[in-house]
Amino acid sequence: MLQDGRRYEALLVGSDSLTDLAVLKIDPGNLPVIPINNARAAHVGDVVLAIGNPYNLGQTVTQGILSATGRISMSTTGRQTFLQTDASINRGNSGGALVNSLGELIGINTLTYDKITDGETPEGLGFAIPIELATKIMDKLIRDGRVIRGYFGIQGKEIIPLRSSNSGIDRLQGIIVTEITPNGPAGNAGFHINDVITNVDSKPAISVLETMDQVAEIRPGTEIPVIVLRDGKRITLKMTVGEFPEDSN
């Protein structure tokens, strides 16, 4: 149902459970389009409005500010970033617009953090998916009907850059492998626990989040070079990117 009361049967083009986003198609014609300005970055302190339909009470608008950008997902995947706002985002607001003071869409409301700690329920912790990510997901859903993500098959953590006189490397920086999925892409390519990944597909591996996002954008089945440091020696492994399993979210 549209805001003016018109009702249409919607076609589900595709959905993505990892980001909780979906694309619906209707054919009313001449619908207004909310402006998006990718050239204008969202900043902490920006005034924002969260639009939604909490508890089916009808369209509701709440005001707040951006408290943080680039918040890491609190899900088990840990590979998603959010905008954080103190604008009230209640149940039912998921999928609504988060707009700036110019009416430009900057995010899609997704959740509120209501975990009780020490008997207290935190307030003013709402989250939205940045519009850059939402647009990327939308394009993939329209193209493929689902989001096809590349998959590495490891768990890891960043290492602090250190000087290493033994290896002759001025600054040792990368991702140390802490876990390898059995029969996954990395396992099949010959990765070892405690390997230090320094380069993935010709790009430096600095952050776990950025590297996993990089691999997620690579089409499954593509072979890529990965440089690792093992026992003080650089080794180039050829890895065939897998497809991110649906049950990993």
C-alpha positions as CSV (number, residue, x, y, z in Angstrom):
1,M,0.0,0.0,0.0
2,L,1.3,3.4,-0.9
3,Q,1.1,6.5,1.3
4,D,-2.0,7.8,-0.7
5,G,-3.9,4.6,0.0
6,R,-3.4,2.9,-3.3
7,R,-2.8,-0.9,-3.2
8,Y,-0.7,-2.9,-5.6
9,E,0.3,-6.5,-5.8
10,A,4.1,-6.6,-5.5
11,L,6.6,-8.9,-7.1
12,L,9.5,-10.0,-5.0
13,V,12.5,-9.5,-7.3
14,G,15.0,-10.8,-4.8
15,S,16.0,-10.8,-1.1
16,D,19.2,-11.0,0.9
17,S,19.0,-12.4,4.4
18,L,22.5,-11.2,5.4
19,T,21.5,-7.5,5.1
20,D,17.8,-8.0,5.6
21,L,17.1,-6.2,2.3
22,A,14.7,-7.0,-0.5
23,V,13.6,-5.5,-3.8
24,L,9.9,-5.3,-4.7
25,K,8.4,-4.4,-8.0
26,I,5.1,-2.7,-8.6
27,D,3.8,-1.0,-11.8
28,P,1.9,2.2,-10.8
29,G,3.9,4.5,-13.0
30,N,5.1,8.0,-12.2
31,L,6.2,7.4,-8.7
32,P,8.3,10.1,-7.0
33,V,11.9,9.1,-6.3
34,I,13.8,10.0,-3.2
35,P,17.1,11.8,-3.9
36,I,20.4,10.2,-3.3
37,N,23.6,12.1,-3.3
38,N,26.6,9.8,-3.1
39,A,28.9,12.8,-3.4
40,R,27.8,14.0,0.0
41,A,29.3,11.9,2.8
42,A,27.5,11.3,6.0
43,H,29.3,12.7,9.1
44,V,28.9,12.2,12.8
45,G,26.6,15.0,14.2
46,D,24.5,15.3,11.0
47,V,20.8,15.8,11.7
48,V,18.8,12.8,10.4
49,L,15.2,11.7,10.2
50,A,14.1,8.1,10.5
51,I,10.9,7.2,8.6
52,G,8.9,4.1,9.3
53,N,5.7,2.4,10.4
54,P,6.4,1.2,14.0
55,Y,3.9,-1.3,15.3
56,N,1.6,-0.6,12.3
57,L,0.7,2.7,13.8
58,G,1.1,4.5,10.5
59,Q,3.9,6.6,9.0
60,T,6.1,8.0,11.8
61,V,9.1,10.3,11.6
62,T,11.7,10.6,14.4
63,Q,14.6,13.0,14.6
64,G,18.1,12.5,15.8
65,I,21.8,12.8,14.8
66,L,24.3,10.4,13.4
67,S,26.2,9.1,16.4
68,A,28.7,7.0,14.4
69,T,29.5,5.7,11.0
70,G,31.2,2.5,10.0
71,R,29.9,0.5,13.0
72,I,30.8,-3.2,12.6
73,S,27.9,-5.6,12.5
74,M,27.1,-7.3,15.8
75,S,26.1,-10.5,13.9
76,T,28.2,-13.6,13.7
77,T,29.6,-12.7,10.4
78,G,31.0,-9.4,11.6
79,R,31.4,-8.2,8.0
80,Q,28.7,-5.5,7.7
81,T,28.9,-1.8,8.6
82,F,26.1,0.4,9.9
83,L,25.2,4.0,10.5
84,Q,24.4,4.6,14.2
85,T,21.8,7.1,15.2
86,D,19.9,8.2,18.3
87,A,16.7,8.7,16.2
88,S,14.2,6.3,17.5
89,I,14.0,3.1,15.4
90,N,11.4,0.8,16.8
91,R,10.2,-2.6,15.6
92,G,8.4,-2.0,12.3
93,N,10.8,0.7,11.2
94,S,13.0,-1.8,9.4
95,G,13.1,-1.0,5.7
96,G,12.2,2.7,6.3
97,A,14.3,5.6,5.1
98,L,17.0,7.4,7.0
99,V,17.4,10.8,5.4
100,N,19.5,13.9,6.1
101,S,18.4,17.4,6.7
102,L,18.2,17.9,2.9
103,G,15.8,15.0,2.4
104,E,18.5,12.8,0.8
105,L,18.4,9.1,1.5
106,I,21.5,8.1,3.4
107,G,20.5,4.7,4.8
108,I,17.9,2.0,5.3
109,N,16.7,1.6,8.9
110,T,17.4,-2.0,10.0
111,L,17.5,-2.5,13.8
112,T,17.7,-1.2,17.3
113,Y,20.1,-2.4,20.0
114,D,17.9,-3.4,23.0
115,K,20.2,-5.9,24.8
116,I,19.8,-5.5,28.5
117,T,23.1,-5.1,30.4
118,D,23.3,-5.0,34.2
119,G,19.5,-4.6,34.4
120,E,19.5,-1.5,32.0
121,T,18.1,-1.3,28.5
122,P,20.2,1.1,26.4
123,E,18.4,3.9,24.6
124,G,19.3,5.9,21.5
125,L,21.0,3.0,19.7
126,G,19.5,2.6,16.3
127,F,21.2,1.3,13.2
128,A,20.8,1.8,9.4
129,I,22.5,0.2,6.4
130,P,24.5,2.9,4.5
131,I,22.9,3.8,1.2
132,E,26.1,2.9,-0.7
133,L,25.8,-0.7,0.6
134,A,22.0,-0.8,0.1
135,T,22.4,0.4,-3.5
136,K,25.0,-2.2,-4.2
137,I,22.8,-5.0,-2.8
138,M,19.8,-3.7,-4.8
139,D,21.7,-3.8,-8.1
140,K,22.8,-7.4,-7.4
141,L,19.2,-8.4,-6.5
142,I,17.9,-6.9,-9.7
143,R,20.6,-8.5,-11.8
144,D,20.7,-12.0,-10.2
145,G,17.6,-12.3,-8.0
146,R,20.0,-12.9,-5.1
147,V,23.3,-11.6,-3.8
148,I,26.2,-13.8,-4.9
149,R,29.2,-13.2,-2.6
150,G,32.7,-14.5,-2.9
151,Y,33.9,-16.6,0.0
152,F,37.4,-17.0,1.5
153,G,36.8,-19.6,4.2
154,I,39.0,-18.3,7.0
155,Q,38.8,-16.5,10.3
156,G,41.6,-14.0,11.1
157,K,42.7,-10.9,12.9
158,E,44.8,-8.0,12.0
159,I,48.4,-7.8,13.3
160,I,50.0,-4.6,14.4
161,P,52.7,-3.4,12.0
162,L,56.1,-4.4,13.4
163,R,59.7,-4.1,12.2
164,S,61.2,-7.5,11.4
165,S,65.0,-7.6,11.1
166,N,65.1,-11.4,10.6
167,S,62.9,-11.4,7.5
168,G,64.2,-8.2,6.0
169,I,60.7,-6.7,5.9
170,D,60.6,-3.1,7.2
171,R,57.0,-3.3,8.3
172,L,55.1,-6.5,8.8
173,Q,51.4,-5.9,8.3
174,G,48.6,-8.2,7.4
175,I,46.0,-10.7,8.6
176,I,47.0,-13.7,10.7
177,V,44.9,-16.8,9.9
178,T,43.3,-18.2,13.1
179,E,40.8,-20.6,11.7
180,I,40.3,-22.4,8.3
181,T,37.0,-23.8,7.1
182,P,37.5,-27.5,6.2
183,N,37.2,-28.1,2.5
184,G,36.7,-24.3,2.0
185,P,38.5,-22.2,-0.6
186,A,41.5,-21.3,1.6
187,G,41.8,-24.9,2.9
188,N,41.8,-26.3,-0.6
189,A,44.4,-23.7,-1.6
190,G,46.9,-24.9,1.1
191,F,46.5,-22.2,3.8
192,H,47.9,-23.0,7.2
193,I,46.9,-21.7,10.7
194,N,49.2,-18.7,11.6
195,D,49.9,-17.8,8.0
196,V,50.1,-14.1,7.6
197,I,48.1,-12.9,4.6
198,T,49.8,-9.8,3.2
199,N,48.2,-9.4,-0.2
200,V,45.0,-10.6,-1.8
201,D,44.5,-10.3,-5.6
202,S,47.2,-7.6,-5.9
203,K,45.8,-5.5,-3.0
204,P,47.4,-5.2,0.5
205,A,45.6,-7.1,3.2
206,I,45.3,-4.7,6.1
207,S,41.9,-5.1,7.6
208,V,39.9,-8.3,8.0
209,L,36.7,-6.4,7.2
210,E,38.1,-4.8,4.0
211,T,39.7,-8.0,2.8
212,M,36.5,-10.1,3.3
213,D,34.5,-7.3,1.5
214,Q,37.0,-7.4,-1.3
215,V,36.7,-11.2,-1.7
216,A,32.9,-10.9,-1.4
217,E,32.9,-8.7,-4.6
218,I,34.8,-11.4,-6.6
219,R,32.7,-13.8,-8.6
220,P,32.8,-17.4,-7.2
221,G,35.0,-19.6,-9.3
222,T,37.6,-16.9,-10.0
223,E,41.2,-17.9,-9.2
224,I,43.1,-15.2,-7.4
225,P,46.7,-15.0,-6.1
226,V,47.1,-14.6,-2.3
227,I,50.6,-13.8,-0.8
228,V,51.2,-15.2,2.7
229,L,54.2,-15.0,5.0
230,R,55.0,-18.5,6.4
231,D,58.1,-19.2,8.5
232,G,59.7,-16.0,7.3
233,K,59.2,-16.8,3.6
234,R,56.7,-15.2,1.2
235,I,54.5,-17.8,-0.6
236,T,52.0,-17.1,-3.3
237,L,49.0,-19.4,-3.1
238,K,46.4,-19.7,-5.9
239,M,42.9,-19.7,-4.4
240,T,39.6,-20.3,-6.2
241,V,37.0,-18.1,-4.6
242,G,34.0,-20.0,-3.3
243,E,30.4,-18.8,-2.9
244,F,29.4,-17.5,0.5
245,P,27.2,-20.1,2.1
246,E,23.6,-19.0,3.0
247,D,23.8,-20.7,6.4
248,S,26.8,-18.5,7.5
249,N,24.7,-15.4,8.3
